[in-house]
Amino acid sequence: MARPSKYSAEFRSDAIALWRALPGRRTFKDVAADLNVNPETLRTWVRDADGRPPAAGAVEGPEGELARLRAENARLAKAEKEWHLEREILRRAAAYFARETK
C-alpha cells in the first residue's frame, strides 16, 4: 500500500500549472527548486496529469482558474525580481562608465 502524499492535490495542480506556464523556458529542475520539491516528483505529476483526463470541473472550474492564476502570479513575481536585478546591474554599469569617461 502506497503512503499518502505529503503534497495536497491543490499544490500538485498549482505546480503543474506553473511548469506549463513556462513552456521551453524552464526545466523541471528549475521549477522544482522554486517549489522545494524533487524534480522527478514534478515530472511524475506532469506525466500523470497528461495521461489522465482532468477531473470534472478541475480545468474549467474555479479550482482550475485559481491554479492558473497562482502559476501566472508566481511567474510574474519571479520576472519582476529578475527585472529589478537587471535594472540594478545596468544602473551600476552606467555609473561605472560615467566615472570612466570623465
Secondary structure, DSSP 8 states (H G I E B T S, - for coil): -----SS-HHHHHHHHHHHHHSTTTS-HHHHHHHHTS-HHHHHHHHHHHHHS---TTTTTSHHHHHHHHHHHHHHHHHHHHHHHHHHHHHHHHHHHHHHHT-
